[in-house]
Amino acid sequence: MAEGPSWGEASGLAELAVAVVVRAIREAGLEVAPQKTQAMFFFDHRRGLPPPAEIRVGGVSVPVGTKMKYLGLTLDGTWSFGEHFGGLAPRLEGATNALSRLLPNLGGPETRVRRLLVGAVRSIALYGAPVWAEDLAASRRALQVVRAAERRLAGRVVRAYRTVSHRAALALAGTPPWSCWRRDTLTRTSAGGTCGRGVWC
C-alpha cells in the first residue's frame, strides 16, 4: 500500500514498492504473475473519483481501478462494500430459489435436514461478515435482501405459508436473525474468539 498527496505520486510510490517486492521474489528463484495482479485506489469521494492510472509489475502494465475481487469479497475504494452487497443479492436469490425447490412445504426432507441446508445459504450470506458487518447495518437495500432470504428460508424449515411474517417464521424455525449471527461473528473476531458460547446478539 502506498499513499501520496496526488494520484500520480501515489501510483509512482506503489510502482516503486512493487518493483522492490518483485525483485526480492525473483532473487528467491520465484516469478510473479503480472496478469493476475490487481491494483486499486482507496479514496474519499470528497476528493472526487481517481483518474485512469496504471502501474508496471514485472514490465507489464496493470490498471489501477476503484474496485477488486479478493478472497470472495468485492472491495471498493471507499470501503462501502456497495459492490459486494450488489453482487450478493443475485447469489442469495439464486441459492434461495434452488433450496426452495428442494424443500417443498408438502413432503420433502425432515426439519433437521432443512435446518442444515438453510445453514449453507446462511454461510453464503455471512461470508466475510467481520469485514463488512457495520456497512451492512447502514445499507437499507442490503438489509432488505438479507431479510427477504432469511424469512423465505425460515418458512421452508417450518413449512409455513408465504403470509407468515418475518419474525414469526424465524421464531417458529428457532433461528435468530442473520443480523445477530453477523454481530456475533464480528464480536468474536474482535475479541479474539473469547465471546461466550451461545451468545448471538
N, C-alpha and C positions, 0 to 999 in steps of 0.2 A: 504494500500500500504506500502511495506517495501523495503528498499534498503540496500545493503551491498557491501563490496569490492570483494566478491566472490559469486558465485551462491549458494553455500551451506549456507553461512551466511545469505544471503537474504531470502532463504527458511526458515531457522530457525527463523528469526525475524518475518516473515509472519505467521508462525505457532503459535508463541507466541502471536502475536496480535489477531489472530483468536480465540485462546483459551480464551483470556480476553473477547472478544465480545460474544462468545458462553456462557460463564459463566454468563455474565450480562443478556443475553436473558433468560437463564434458571431461574435466580433469579426473573425475572419478570413473571414467570409462563408460559413461552412460550418455544417452541422447534425449533431447526433449522432442515433443511432437507439436510444432507450432500450429499445425492445422487443427489441433484440439484445444488450443489456448483461447481463453476468453478474457476480455477486459471490460471494465465498466467504470463510469463516473459515479461517485457519491456526491450529491449536490443538494442545495437548498433552492426550492422553487422561487424564492425571493430574488435570487440572482439570475433567474432565467434558465432555460434549457442549455446544456452544453453544446458547443458546435461540433460538427463532424470531426473526428480525430482518429488517429491510429498510432500504434507503437510497433516497433520492429522486434520480433522474437526469433532469434537464430537466423536472421536475414529474411524473415518472412513478415509482411505487413499484417498486423492484426487490428481490426477496427475496434475502437473503444465505444461501447454502446451505453444505454441507460438501463439495461436490464440483462439478466443472465439466468440460466437454469443451473442450479448447483445442488447436488445430492437430493434431487426431487423437489426442491423448493425454487420458486421463481422469485429471484431477488430483483428489486428495482432501486434506482439510485437515490430515492428519497426514503427508503426503509418503510414504506407504507404497506407493502405486500398486497397492493391492489391487484397487480397482475396475477399473483398467486391465488387470491380468492376468486378472481375471474376464471382461472383455469380449473379451480376446484369444483365450481358449480356443475359443469357438464360431466365431470368424473363421478361426482356424488350421485347425480341424477341417473347416469348410466348404471352404476352399481346398484342403486336402489331399485331401478326397473328390473334389472336382471334377478335380483334377490326376491322381488315381489312375485315373479313368475315361479320361483322355486318354493314359495311359501304361500300357497293358496289358503284362504280362510276356511274352506271346507276340505278336510283331509290334509295330506302333506305331513311333514316332519312333526315330531313332538316338540313341546315347549323348550326343552333343554337344547335340542339341536337348533331350534330357531334362534335362541339367545346366542349360541356360538357363532352362527352365520352373521347375525347382526353385528357382533363384535368385530368381524372382519371389515365391515363397512365403516364402523366407528374408527378403526385404525387408519383407514384412508382419510377420514375427515380430520383426525387429530395429528396426522403426521407432521412433525416439526413444531408442535404446539408451543414448546418453551420459547421458540424464537418469535412467533407471531401472535401469541396469546393476547397481548394488550391491544394490538392493532385490530384484532377481530372484534373486540368489545366496542371499538369505535366505529365499526363498519355495519350500518344497519342492513345493507343488502346482503353482506356475507352471513350475518346472523339469521336472516330470513331463510337463506338457502340451507343452513345447518338445521334450523328448527323444523323446516318442512321435511327434510330427510329423516330426522330422528322421530318425528311424530308418525310418519308413514310406516317406518320400520317397527316402532313400538306397537303400532296397531296390528302389524303382521304377527308379532310374537304372541299376542293375546287373542288373535283372530277377531279384532274389533271392526265395527263399521267405520266408514270414512267420516261419519258425522261425529265420532268421538273426539273430544277436544284434545289439544296437545298435552296438557297437564294430566288429564285422566288417563290417556294412553300410556304415558310414562309411569304413572303410579301403578296402574294395573300390571305393567310389564316388569315392575320392580327395578327400573333403570333410571338412574339420576340423569338429569340433563347433560348433554355433552359439554356444555359450558362449564359444568362443575368438574368434569374429568379434565378439561383444559386447565382450569385453575389449579387442580390438584397436581397435574404434571408440572406446571410452572413452579408451584410451591416446593415440590420435592426436588426439582432440579436446582432451584435457588438455594435450598437448604442442604444440598449435597446428599439428598436421599434420606434425610432424617425425619421427614413428615410421618406422623403416626399412621399405622396401618388402619385402613378403613375410613380415613378422613377424606371426604370427597370435596367439600366446599366450605 
